Amino acid sequence: MINIPLEHALVVASLLFMIGLAGTLIRKNLIYILLSVEIMLNAAGFAFVVAGAHWMQADGQVMFIFILTMAAAEVSVGLALILRIYHNLKTMNADEVSNIKPD
């Protein structure tokens, strides 16, 4: 088995997190924003798995299972909200959605 240094794996996890953060801040489409949040959650889960493997404990893998469960719930609720927004407003642009006024 190849032993990858902890620092290298954490750099990859932080790069993935930064890509997700940039996508969340730059994109205007709600679907892309949701995908960027998923990338950030997977980067955090990857960091947990790497840390758990480094210290030879299964805690990181258990946390990753919790993160996957939370990500699945977030996707289902997020997609339901996005579908409702699209049904009502006929747009998925985050700027246009944030400009609506309540009744």
C-alpha positions in Angstrom: 0.0 0.0 0.0 1.3 3.4 -0.9 1.6 5.8 2.0 0.6 9.4 1.0 1.8 12.1 3.4 -0.9 13.8 5.4 0.0 17.2 4.2 -0.5 16.3 0.5 -3.9 14.8 1.1 -5.0 17.8 3.2 -3.8 20.2 0.4 -6.0 18.3 -2.0 -8.9 18.5 0.4 -8.4 22.2 0.8 -8.1 22.8 -2.9 -11.4 20.9 -3.4 -13.0 23.1 -0.7 -11.7 26.3 -2.4 -13.1 25.2 -5.7 -16.5 24.6 -4.1 -16.3 27.9 -2.3 -15.4 29.8 -5.5 -18.3 28.1 -7.3 -20.7 29.0 -4.6 -19.6 32.7 -4.6 -19.2 33.1 -8.4 -22.1 31.2 -9.9 -25.6 32.6 -10.3 -27.5 29.4 -11.1 -29.0 27.7 -8.1 -28.2 24.2 -9.4 -24.5 25.1 -9.7 -24.5 26.6 -6.2 -26.0 23.4 -4.9 -23.3 21.4 -6.7 -20.6 23.6 -5.3 -21.9 23.1 -1.7 -21.7 19.3 -2.4 -18.1 19.7 -3.5 -17.3 21.5 -0.2 -19.0 18.8 1.8 -17.0 16.1 0.0 -13.8 18.0 0.6 -14.5 18.1 4.3 -15.4 14.4 4.3 -12.1 13.6 2.5 -10.2 15.5 5.1 -11.9 13.5 7.9 -11.0 10.2 6.1 -7.4 11.3 5.6 -7.0 12.3 9.2 -8.6 9.1 10.4 -6.3 7.0 8.2 -3.3 8.9 9.4 -4.1 8.2 13.1 -5.2 4.6 12.3 -8.7 5.1 13.6 -12.1 4.7 12.0 -13.5 8.0 13.4 -12.9 9.7 10.1 -14.8 7.1 8.1 -17.7 7.3 10.6 -17.8 11.1 10.2 -17.7 10.7 6.4 -20.8 8.5 6.6 -22.6 11.3 8.6 -21.5 13.9 6.1 -22.8 11.7 3.2 -26.1 11.4 5.0 -26.3 15.1 5.6 -25.4 15.8 2.0 -28.2 13.5 0.8 -30.7 15.3 2.9 -29.4 18.7 1.8 -29.7 17.7 -1.8 -33.2 16.4 -1.5 -34.4 19.6 0.3 -32.4 21.9 -1.9 -33.7 20.3 -5.1 -37.3 20.5 -3.8 -36.8 24.2 -3.0 -35.2 24.9 -6.4 -38.0 23.1 -8.2 -40.6 25.2 -6.3 -38.7 28.4 -7.0 -38.5 27.5 -10.7 -42.2 26.6 -10.7 -43.2 30.0 -9.2 -40.7 32.4 -10.7 -39.6 30.6 -14.0 -36.0 31.4 -13.2 -33.0 29.8 -11.4 -30.9 32.9 -11.2 -29.9 33.6 -7.6 -29.9 37.4 -8.1 -33.5 37.4 -9.4 -34.7 35.2 -6.7 -33.1 37.4 -4.0 -34.9 40.5 -5.4 -38.5 39.2 -4.9 -40.6 40.9 -2.3 -42.8 39.1 0.1 -46.6 39.6 -0.1 
